[in-house]
C-alpha cells in the first residue's frame, strides 16, 4: 500500500511509474500487491527499490515495514 499511496500522490499511473523505474508494468502491479507470485512474498532487488524511490521521490525507509517479518522456525 505504501507504493500505491506514493504513486497516487505523484499523480502517476502504474504503467507510467513502472516505465520510469525501468520495470515491467506487470511487475510493478505485483509490487503494489506485495507479492511476486500468488502466495509468495515480495522480494525485489535493491536497485529496483531505489529506482522506484527516485521516481516517487520517497526515501527507501518509507517503503520498508516498521518491523521485519518474523520467519517461521526451521524444522
N, C-alpha and C positions, 0 to 999 in steps of 0.2 A: 504494500500500500504506500510505502514511502516514495517509491519511484513514481507511482501514479499521481500522487499529490504534487510532487515536484514538477512533473511533466505538465500537468494541468495548470499549475501556477505560471509556467512559462508560456502557456497557450499553444503547446505543440501536440501534434497527433503522435500516436505510437509509431507510425511508419516514418514520420519525419525525424523523430528522436532517434530511432534505430539507424536511419541513414546518416545522420550527423555523427553518430557514435561509431559508425563503420561496422554495424552488425545487421543481421537479417531481421526483418520485421517480426517474423515468427519467433525468433529467439528472444527479442525484446518482449513480446507478449508473454512468453513463458516466464521471463524475469519478473514482470509485474505480478504474475500469478504466484510467484515464489517456488516454482518447480521446474525442473528441466524435462522430466518425463512424468506422466501421472504417477503419483506416489513416491517420486524420487526427489529428495531435497535439492534445492538450487545450489550450484557450486560454480559461479562464474569466475573467469580469470581476473586477476587484479588489473590487468591492462584494460579489460572491458569495463570494470567498475570505474576506473579512473577516467575513461573516455566518457562514460555516462555522467560522471560528476562535472566534467568540463562542459558538456552540452547543457546540463541542467543548472549549472552554476551553484552547485552544492558541495559540501565537504564530504569526504569519504565516510567520516564518522556519522553523518546524517543517514547513511544507508544501512549502517550496522545495527543489529539489535542491541538493546541495553545490556542484556546478559547473553553469554554464549549458550547455545543449546546444549542440553545435557545428553551425553551419549549413553546408550544402554550399556550395561556391564558386559564384558566379554564372557563368553561361555565356553 
